[in-house]
Amino acid sequence: MTIRVLLVDDQPLLRTGFRLILEAEPDITVVGEAGDGKVAQDQARALLPDVVLMDIRMPGVDGIEATRRIVRESPGGAHVPRVLVLTTFDLDEYIVEALRAGASGFLLKDVPPDDLVQAIRVVAAGDAIVAPSVTRRLLDRFGSRLPSARPQSAPARLDRLTERELEVLRLIARGMSNAEIAAELVVSETTVKTHVGNVLTKLGLRDRVQAVVLAYETGLITPGALP
């Protein structure tokens, strides 16, 4: 399968650099470019990319709003592009909002070429690309800005989970990988993958990035409470 990528950045030089890296791969093709969020939305609708590489700070419609619009729009609900947000991390304080808007993860703008290519493949396959260690740092820094959940909505939603699934959700929110969770719970990694899948399905979440944000929103875990 060829992975169709849309590049979104207001700096043409960066778009050119990303294009050169990605088009050197036999399974990736860049189907379009956009310099702002509105054009990105139009391009996503017209070109049907599998992955959108999205800058967060752009004139006009920014990357957060563009992500929200692209994720919500899909022809007949059949094709929803996965959005990878690009960030400088230290400057982009809206990264949590981007994740909440529907992004599948984020990359630093100075990501090594091999990591960028691998990230595109991972996201196209349906996974999130926020590394566990980065998730921990990210939500410790910005998690307190997430709005509080409505008092009765959180318990009702989390009640769908078994005790073990709730425990797995806590460990995901602590930034642990499947292998680390397996070691913590003394179970196989396959078992952990099953629990993670159940958590996502029962809570109506797309990936573990959304699971982490939900855990913070519902108060299941709070910034600063990580080991």
C-alpha positions as CSV (number, residue, x, y, z in Angstrom):
1,M,0.0,0.0,0.0
2,T,1.3,3.5,-0.9
3,I,0.8,6.0,1.9
4,R,-0.6,9.3,0.7
5,V,0.7,12.3,2.6
6,L,-0.4,15.9,2.6
7,L,2.3,18.4,3.9
8,V,1.0,21.5,5.7
9,D,3.4,24.2,6.8
10,D,3.6,27.9,6.1
11,Q,7.4,27.6,5.4
12,P,8.0,26.4,1.8
13,L,11.5,25.4,2.6
14,L,10.4,23.0,5.3
15,R,7.7,21.5,3.0
16,T,10.4,20.9,0.4
17,G,12.6,19.2,2.9
18,F,9.9,16.9,4.1
19,R,8.9,16.1,0.5
20,L,12.4,15.1,-0.4
21,I,12.7,12.8,2.6
22,L,9.3,11.2,2.1
23,E,9.4,10.7,-1.6
24,A,12.7,8.8,-1.3
25,E,10.6,6.0,0.2
26,P,9.0,3.5,-2.2
27,D,5.8,3.2,-0.1
28,I,5.1,7.0,0.5
29,T,4.0,9.6,-1.9
30,V,3.3,13.3,-1.2
31,V,0.0,14.1,-2.8
32,G,-0.2,17.8,-2.0
33,E,1.1,20.8,0.0
34,A,-0.6,23.6,1.9
35,G,0.7,26.8,3.5
36,D,-2.3,27.4,5.8
37,G,-5.1,25.6,7.6
38,K,-7.9,26.5,5.2
39,V,-6.0,25.3,2.2
40,A,-5.1,22.2,4.1
41,Q,-8.8,21.5,4.8
42,D,-9.6,21.9,1.1
43,Q,-6.7,19.8,0.0
44,A,-7.6,17.0,2.5
45,R,-11.1,16.9,1.1
46,A,-10.0,16.8,-2.5
47,L,-6.9,14.6,-2.3
48,L,-7.9,12.1,0.4
49,P,-4.5,11.7,2.0
50,D,-3.9,8.9,4.5
51,V,-1.7,11.2,6.7
52,V,-1.6,14.9,7.1
53,L,1.7,16.3,8.4
54,M,0.4,19.5,10.1
55,D,2.3,22.5,11.4
56,I,0.6,24.1,14.4
57,R,1.5,27.8,14.0
58,M,0.2,29.2,10.7
59,P,-1.5,32.4,9.6
60,G,-5.3,32.4,9.3
61,V,-6.6,29.0,10.2
62,D,-4.0,27.4,12.5
63,G,-3.0,23.8,12.8
64,I,-5.4,23.1,15.7
65,E,-8.5,24.3,14.0
66,A,-7.4,22.7,10.7
67,T,-6.9,19.4,12.5
68,R,-10.4,19.6,14.1
69,R,-12.0,20.3,10.7
70,I,-10.1,17.6,8.8
71,V,-10.8,14.9,11.4
72,R,-14.5,15.8,11.5
73,E,-14.8,15.8,7.7
74,S,-14.8,12.6,5.8
75,P,-16.6,11.7,2.5
76,G,-19.4,9.4,3.6
77,G,-17.5,8.7,6.8
78,A,-15.3,6.3,4.8
79,H,-12.0,8.0,4.9
80,V,-10.6,10.0,7.8
81,P,-7.0,11.2,7.4
82,R,-4.6,10.7,10.4
83,V,-3.1,14.0,11.5
84,L,0.5,14.3,12.7
85,V,1.2,17.7,14.3
86,L,4.6,19.3,14.0
87,T,5.8,21.2,17.0
88,T,8.9,22.9,18.5
89,F,7.5,21.6,21.9
90,D,9.1,24.4,23.9
91,L,7.1,27.0,22.0
92,D,3.9,25.3,21.0
93,E,1.8,25.5,24.2
94,Y,-1.3,24.4,22.3
95,I,-0.2,20.9,21.6
96,V,-2.7,19.3,24.0
97,E,-5.5,21.2,22.2
98,A,-4.2,19.7,19.0
99,L,-4.4,16.2,20.4
100,R,-7.9,16.9,21.8
101,A,-8.8,18.2,18.3
102,G,-8.1,14.8,16.9
103,A,-4.4,14.6,16.1
104,S,-2.9,11.2,16.2
105,G,0.3,12.5,17.8
106,F,3.1,14.9,17.3
107,L,6.6,15.1,16.1
108,L,9.4,17.6,16.8
109,K,10.3,19.7,13.8
110,D,14.0,18.5,14.1
111,V,12.9,14.9,14.0
112,P,15.6,12.7,12.3
113,P,14.6,11.6,8.7
114,D,14.3,7.9,9.6
115,D,12.1,8.7,12.5
116,L,9.8,10.9,10.4
117,V,9.4,8.1,7.8
118,Q,8.7,5.5,10.5
119,A,6.2,7.9,12.2
120,I,4.3,8.3,8.9
121,R,4.1,4.5,8.6
122,V,3.0,4.0,12.2
123,V,0.2,6.6,12.0
124,A,-1.0,5.3,8.6
125,A,-1.3,1.9,10.2
126,G,-3.7,3.3,12.8
127,D,-1.4,3.9,15.8
128,A,-0.5,7.0,17.7
129,I,3.1,8.3,17.5
130,V,3.4,10.1,20.8
131,A,6.2,8.3,22.6
132,P,5.4,7.2,26.1
133,S,8.2,9.3,27.7
134,V,7.1,12.3,25.7
135,T,3.5,11.8,26.7
136,R,4.5,11.9,30.3
137,R,6.5,15.1,29.9
138,L,3.8,16.7,27.7
139,L,0.8,16.1,30.0
140,D,2.8,16.9,33.2
141,R,3.5,20.3,31.6
142,F,0.1,21.1,30.0
143,G,-2.4,18.7,31.6
144,S,-3.5,21.2,34.3
145,R,-4.9,23.3,31.4
146,L,-7.4,20.6,30.4
147,P,-11.0,21.5,31.4
148,S,-12.5,19.6,34.2
149,A,-15.0,16.9,33.1
150,R,-18.6,17.4,34.1
151,P,-19.1,15.8,37.5
152,Q,-21.3,12.8,36.5
153,S,-20.0,12.2,33.0
154,A,-16.6,10.8,34.0
155,P,-17.8,8.0,36.4
156,A,-20.5,6.9,34.0
157,R,-18.0,6.6,31.2
158,L,-15.3,4.8,33.1
159,D,-17.8,2.4,34.6
160,R,-17.8,0.6,31.3
161,L,-14.3,-0.7,32.1
162,T,-13.4,-3.7,34.2
163,E,-11.0,-3.2,37.1
164,R,-8.1,-4.5,35.1
165,E,-9.0,-2.3,32.1
166,L,-9.1,0.7,34.4
167,E,-5.7,-0.2,35.8
168,V,-4.4,-0.4,32.2
169,L,-5.8,3.0,31.4
170,R,-4.0,4.5,34.5
171,L,-0.7,3.0,33.3
172,I,-1.2,4.2,29.8
173,A,-1.8,7.7,31.2
174,R,1.4,7.4,33.2
175,G,3.2,7.1,29.8
176,M,4.0,3.4,30.0
177,S,4.5,1.3,26.9
178,N,2.7,-2.0,26.4
179,A,5.9,-3.8,27.4
180,E,6.2,-1.8,30.6
181,I,2.6,-2.4,31.4
182,A,3.0,-6.1,30.9
183,A,6.0,-6.1,33.3
184,E,4.1,-4.0,35.9
185,L,1.0,-6.3,35.8
186,V,3.0,-9.5,35.3
187,V,1.1,-10.5,32.2
188,S,2.0,-11.0,28.5
189,E,2.3,-8.1,26.1
190,T,-0.4,-9.8,24.0
191,T,-2.8,-9.6,27.0
192,V,-2.0,-5.9,27.4
193,K,-2.7,-5.2,23.8
194,T,-6.1,-6.9,24.2
195,H,-6.9,-4.8,27.3
196,V,-5.8,-1.6,25.5
197,G,-8.1,-2.5,22.6
198,N,-11.0,-3.1,24.9
199,V,-10.4,0.3,26.7
200,L,-10.4,2.2,23.4
201,T,-13.5,0.4,22.1
202,K,-15.5,0.8,25.3
203,L,-14.7,4.5,25.6
204,G,-15.1,5.3,22.0
205,L,-11.5,6.4,21.6
206,R,-9.4,6.4,18.4
207,D,-6.0,5.7,20.0
208,R,-4.0,5.8,23.2
209,V,-3.3,9.5,22.8
210,Q,-7.0,10.2,23.3
211,A,-7.0,7.7,26.2
212,V,-4.3,9.6,28.0
213,V,-6.1,12.9,27.5
214,L,-9.4,11.3,28.8
215,A,-7.6,10.0,31.9
216,Y,-6.5,13.6,32.7
217,E,-9.8,15.1,31.9
218,T,-11.7,12.7,34.2
219,G,-9.2,13.1,37.0
220,L,-8.2,9.4,36.8
221,I,-4.6,10.8,36.9
222,T,-3.4,14.3,37.5
223,P,-0.3,16.2,36.4
224,G,2.5,15.8,38.9
225,A,1.1,12.5,40.2
226,L,3.4,10.4,38.0
227,P,6.2,8.2,39.4
